[in-house]
Amino acid sequence: MNIGQIYEGWRNNLLPPAAIKDIIQETSEERMSICNACPHHSKNHKGVRPDAHCTYCGCTLAAKTKCLSCKCPIDKWLPVLTEEQEEEIKGDGGEQQEEGSNS
């Protein structure tokens, strides 16, 4: 997992792009059901962190399961999209470039 994927997961958790909001929700629900049955889920371990997280990789599950380009580190679920595919689907995040703009 890289910094781009960490950002993707938290962005999709807090401010999901409208173009992929349904995909994010469906994917997260499927992944959370898998994580909830996993022995590495934090609910099966004593610890001080209050969030639901994976004790194998340390990720917060609310964000990790919403990262469409992420995979489970023990291969219980795989990426749905590459980071590039996600960018293509959501476009400019809803922002439109001005005519004649080179950026």
Secondary structure as GFF3:
##gff-version 3
##sequence-region A 1 103
A	DSSP	alpha_helix	3	14	.	.	.	ID=ss1
A	DSSP	three_ten_helix	18	20	.	.	.	ID=ss2
A	DSSP	alpha_helix	21	36	.	.	.	ID=ss3
A	DSSP	three_ten_helix	42	44	.	.	.	ID=ss4
A	DSSP	alpha_helix	61	64	.	.	.	ID=ss5
A	DSSP	alpha_helix	83	90	.	.	.	ID=ss6
###
